[in-house]
Amino acid sequence: MPQVSKESANQIVVDFVKKEKNTETVDIAIVEEQRDGWMVRGTFPIDMEGHPWVQKFAVLVDQKGKVRTTDFALL
C-alpha cells in the first residue's frame, strides 16, 4: 500500500482548502501522524460581509493521499 509523506499530506490539504474555500492563503499549524493517515490543522482568512475573519480547519488525509474527513469552523 502506498504511504503518503508528511510533506505530501501537507500539500494535498493546502491545494484542497484553496480549491474548496476559494482562498489563496492557507496557514498550516500542525500535521499529526495518525493510525489511518495524517491530520492536518490550520487556518485561512475569509471575508464576511466586509469584515475579515479567520476560519480553522482539520483535514484527514489517508495513507493513499485521499481526503477522508474535513472540519471547518470560525475562530
PyMOL commands that set and color helices and strands:
alter all, ss='L'
color gray80, all
select helices_A, chain A and resi 6-21
alter helices_A, ss='H'
color red, helices_A
select strands_A, chain A and resi 27-34+37-48+51-62+67-74
alter strands_A, ss='S'
color yellow, strands_A
deselect
rebuild
show_as cartoon
